[in-house]
């Protein structure tokens, strides 16, 4: 009996600790079917935002499905079992005063809408119908295919898009589709109802999703209403990521330098990228990566002084994208047109110094942490927006990663940054790409051949 009581006490303490990790206005529950329900109370305005996020996206796509998570997102806002036409769907949107949207990224797809708080139950019912019972009407599919493809074409009008695409192909190799959320022209335009249903049968289950209800709402009432509607959603009897495992990205085998030519470009643009940490294998390094990026963007940093203040480049920025599967570390620069090679060499020189104790000051380290904390606080000002950040972290890490983010940034030390640089950047294979006009490409090509690889 004493042992049983000890176990009960331990479970209680663990649950209490878990609860304490969430902010006071966050209330997380898991329904019987595995659906996580997060209620975020914020009574600033009489509105609520309802969001469903699914662990789907580019990382689940082989080349034959590249872009179809994105198309599926668009079909969510079409006919379903309860609203059997686009007209009926939009009429209901107008009746409830809904403002809706969705996004598709590498590691999640999210659907969300905002409406008056008095329509909580109606809004949940609307979401339930759309997420569980899409019809994938053939006619609507044909109408929507070119709409999604149109987003692709708008991106193509930007010369920088072509450099980014070439960089992605070099960086991820034969797994490029799993980092290409926007997708492939031909795959999108030839998509079928059967392919939509395949995606649904693989990933659209309550135990692979989270429902977030945020705004002027009581959490007990919200959970009760959510359970009444969503608990009949049948869970999968398998883990999608065990049955359909995501392949690991292969390490780069050497440094690659390439040139992307585009007749519409006016100024050269430079990218340099490495494979960085991910939240499965090196959580600590993801915090160090963010802090170090914010050190480098400060005007007082050596990087900004020696590249921008010197006139070598008009702009330099270093960033890291936190991912569950290999986050990229990327340098973006707009070099002086006559000094592209010099900018690359200077960037490489700096990268080799980034683990030096003298490269940045204690003040710059503290400033970086403060800037990140300010950005985080600013992002929380509008609940209807910041819940998208919460679901991003739910998919690519955990909710706790988000709620403890600033606290963990404060713990980052010089040694953490040194380890991050030495593990992922200094002396490591990378990809360097330059955007150029066709006229300038031959001279640039000859110039870059002398770079040390």
N, C-alpha and C positions, 0 to 999 in steps of 0.2 A: 504493500500500500504506500509506504514511504517512497519507494522507487517511482510508482505511478504518479504520486503528487509532484515529485521532482521533475518528471518529464513534462507534466502539465504546466508547472511553473516555468520551465525552460521555454516551452512553446509560447506561453504568454509573454515572457520577456522578449523573445525573438520578434513576435508580432508587434510588441510595443516599440522595440527599436526600429523596426521597419516603418512603423507609422510615424515615428519621430523624424524620420529622414524627409518626410514630405512637409511642405508648407502647411500652415493651419487651414488654409482655404482649399487644399487639395484633398479629395476623398476618393480613394481607389478601392474598387470592389471587383471580384471576379465572379461571374455568374456560373451556374452549374455546367453550362456548355463550354466553358473556357473563355468566354468573351470578357475581356477586361473593360470595366466601366470607370472612367475617371470623371468626377464632377469637380469643377473649379468654380467656386462661388465668388462672384464679383457684382455687387449691387450698385455699381457706379451709374449705370444706365439701364432702363427696363428692357433689355434685349438679351437673347440667348444665342449662342452659336453651337451647332451640333456638327460633330465631325466623326467620320469613320476613317480609320487609317488601316491599310492592309500591307503586310510584308510581301510586296510584289514590286515590280519595277524592272529596270534594265538588267539588274544582276540575275534575274531569273530567265533571261531571254538568250536562246541560242540564235544564230543568224536567221533561221527560218521564222522566228517570232519577233525579230528586232523592231520595236516600235508599237507592238500590239498591246502592251500594258497601257501605253498612252492612248491608243484608240479605245481600249476598254473603258478608260476613264471618261472619254467623251460619250460613250454609249450609256453610261450610268445616268446621264441627264436626258434620256430618251424614254421610250415606252417601257412599262413594266406591267406586271399582272394586274395591279390595281388601277393603274393609269395607262390604258392600253394604246395610247397614241401620243405623239409629240404634242399635239394640240391639248390633249387632256392634261399632260404633264405641266405645260406652261400655264394653263388655266389655274391649276392648283397652286402653282408658284405665285401667281397674281393674287389669288384669294388669300393666301397666307402672308403676303408681303415679303416673300423670301428673296434674299440676295445670295446667289450660289456660285460656287466655282470648285475646281479640283486641280490637283497638280500630280505630275508623275516625275519621279527622280530615279536615281540609281537603285535605291534600297527601300522605297516606299511609294505607295499611291494613296493619296488622301482626297476625301470628298467632304465638302463642308458648306453650310449655309447659315445665315443669320436671320432671325425673325423676332417678332415681339414675344415677350416672355409668356403672355397669356396663351400662346399657341404651343406650349411645350409638348403636350401629348400629340397634337396634330403633326408637329414637326418630327417627333420621334417615329410616328407612323409613316410619314413621308419618307424618312431615311430608311426605315425597315423595308418598305416596298422596293425602293430603288436598289439597295445593296443586295437584297436576297433574291429578287424576282425579275431581273432584267429580261426583256424579250429578245433582244438582238434582232429586231425586225430587219429583214433583208433590204427593204427599200430604204429604211433609215440608215443602214450600214453604207449603202451606196452613196447616199447623200453626204454622210459624215466623213467618208474616206478622204475626199479632196479637201475638206475643211482642215483635217489634221495634217494632211500633206501641205496645205497652205502655210501652216506654222513653220514647217521645214523650209519652204521656199522663202519665207520672210527672213529666216536666219541666213539663208544662202546669199541674200543681198548684201550682207555685211562681210567684207573681205576677211575680217578677223575670224569669222566662223570657219573658213577653210583651213586656216592655220591651226585652229583648235582641233578640228577633225583629224588633220594629219598627225598632230601631236598625240591624240588619243590612240590612233592606230599604231604608232610607233611605241607608245608607252605600254599598251595592253596586248599587242600582238593578236593572236588568233582568238582571244577572248574580248576583243574590242566591243562586240555587241553588248556585253554585260556592263559596259560603262557608257553606253550610247542611248540615253533615255529618249531622245527625240526620234530615233529609229531610222529605218531604211525606206526610201521612196517606194520601191516596188513592193515590198512586203506590206506596207500600209495600204497601197492602192489595190492590192489583190486579196485583202483580208476577207475571211468568210465567217459566217455565224458559227461554224464548227470550231474554228480557232478560238473565238471568244469563249465558247463553252468549255474548251479545253483549259483555258486560263482559269475560268471559274472553278472547274473541278479540281484544279491543282491547289489554288491559293485562297479562294474566297470562302473561308470558314470562320466561325466565331473564335476558335482557338488559334487563329492566325491574324486576329484583328483587335483593334481597340476602339471603343466608342467614347468620345469625349463630349461632355455637356458643360458648357461654360457660360457664365454670366449671372444674371439676376434670377437665381434658382436655389431652392432648398435641396441639399444633396440627398436626404432620405426620400423625399418625394420623387426626385429625378431617377434614382436607382430603382425605386418601386415601379415606376412607369416604364422604365427601360426593360426591366426584367419581364414585365407582363407581355411586352411585344417581342423581345429578342431572344428570350430563353427557349423558344421553340425552334430556333435556328439550329439545325443539326451540325454537331462538330464533325471534323474528319476523324477517322480512326487511324490516322497516320500523321507523322510530322513531315510537312512538305519538304523541309530541308534535309531530311534523312532519305526520303523517297526520291527526291529530285535534288541531289546535293549541288551546291554552288562550287564549281571548280576553283581551285586556288590560282591566283594570278602568278605566272611564271616570273622569276626574278630577271631583271635586265642582264644581258650577257656582256654588255660593253656600252660605251658612249656612242650615241648616234647623232649626227648633225645632218639636218635636211633644210631645204628651202621650199617654201610654198609660193608659187607665183600667182598673182591675180591682177588682171588689167585694171580693176577698179580701185586698187589701193593707192593712197596718196603718200603715206608715210610708212617706213619700215616698222615692223613690230617684232618683238623677240619673246620667245618663251623658253624656259629651261625647267625641266621637271625630273623628279626622282620618285621612286616608290617609297611611301612613308609608312608610319605605323597604322594599326587598326585597333578597334575596341575589343577584339577577341583575344589578341595576343600581347598587346603592349599598351594598356590603358594609360599608364603613367606618362608615356611619351606623347600621347595626344594633347595633354595639358601643356607639356613643355613646348610642343610645336606651336600652340596658339600664343603662348607668352613670348616665345622668341620671334614669331612673326610680327608681333606688336612692338618689340624692341626695334626691329629693322625698319619699320615704317615711320619711326620718329625722325623728325627733321634733324635732330642732333646726332643721329646714328652715323657711324662711319660709312655705312653703305650709302646713305642719302648724300652725305657730304662729298664722297669721292666719285659718285656717279652723276648725281643731279646737280649739286652745287658747282661741280667742276665743269659742267656743260657737256659731259659725255652723253648724257641721256636726259630726256625731258621728264621722264617718270620711271620709277622703279617700285615694284610692290612684290612682296613675298607672302604667300598664303599656303595654308594647309587645309584640306577638306577631310573632316573626321568621317570615317566610314567603318562599317563592320568588316568589309573586305578591302584591304589595302587602300588607304587614303593617299592621294597624290600630294606631293609638295611641289609648288609651282612658283617660279619667278616670272613676272610679267614686266616687260620694259619697252619703252619707246625710245630707241637709241637715236642719236644724231645720225642722219643718213650717211655721213662720211666716216663714221666711227663705230660701225657695227662690230667689227672684229675686236676692236679695243674694249668695247663694252662687254663682250663675251669673256675676254681674257681677264678683265677687271672683276667680273662676277665670280669667275672661277678662283681668282686670287682671294677674294673675300670669303668664299665658301670654305676654303682651306684654312681660314683664320677663325671661323665661327666658334670653334671649341677653345679658343684662347681665353685665358682669364682676363686679359686686358682689352678684349674686343668690345665689351660694353661695360657700363658703370652700374653700380648698385642703384643709383638714382633712375637710370633707364629701365632697369629690371622692375623697380617699384612702380614707375610710371606705366609700364606695359600692363601690369596687373590692375592698376587703377582704371586705365582706359577700357580694358576688357570688362571690368565690373560695371562701369558706366554704360557701356554698350548693352550689357545684359539687362541692366535696370531699365534702360530706354526701351528695349524690346518688349518689356512686360507692361508697358503703359496701356496698350490696347489689347484687351483680352481676346477679342475676336481674331486678332492676328497672331498673338504669341502662342496660342494653342497649336498652331502649325509647327512651331519650334519644338514644343513638347512632344508631338507625335513623331517628328523627325528623330528625336533622340530615343524615343521608345523603340523605333524600328532599327536604328543603327547602333544603339547602345542599350540604355535603360532609362526609365524616367528618373531614377535616382542620379544618373549621370548628369542630367539637366539640373535637378534641384540642388545638387551639391557642387555644381560646376565652379562657381566663384570661390567657394571654400577650398576646392582642390587647386585652383589657380594660385591662390595665396601660398600654397605649400611648395610651389615649384622653386627649386634652388638652382644655383649655378651648375652644380653637378648633374642635375636632371637635364639641363639644356646641353651640357657637354656630352652626356651619354646619347641624347637624341641626335645631335649633329654627327657624332662618330658612328652611330649605328646606321643612320639613313642617308647622310649627305656627304661627308668628307671622304673623298677617295672612292665613292660609290658610283656605279654606272648611272648614266643619266641620258636624257634626250634633249637636244637643243634644236629649236626650230626658228626660222626667220621668214617673215612675210615680205615679199619683194614684188616689184613690177617685173613683167617679162623683159623689159629693156635692161634693167639693172641686174638681172639674175646671172648672166655669164660672168661679169666682173666680180660679183659677190661670191659666186661659186669658186672662182679661182682664189679669191682672198681667203675664204674659209678653209680651203684645203690645207693650209699651213697650220691650222689649229692643232694643238697636241691633244690626242684622244687618250 
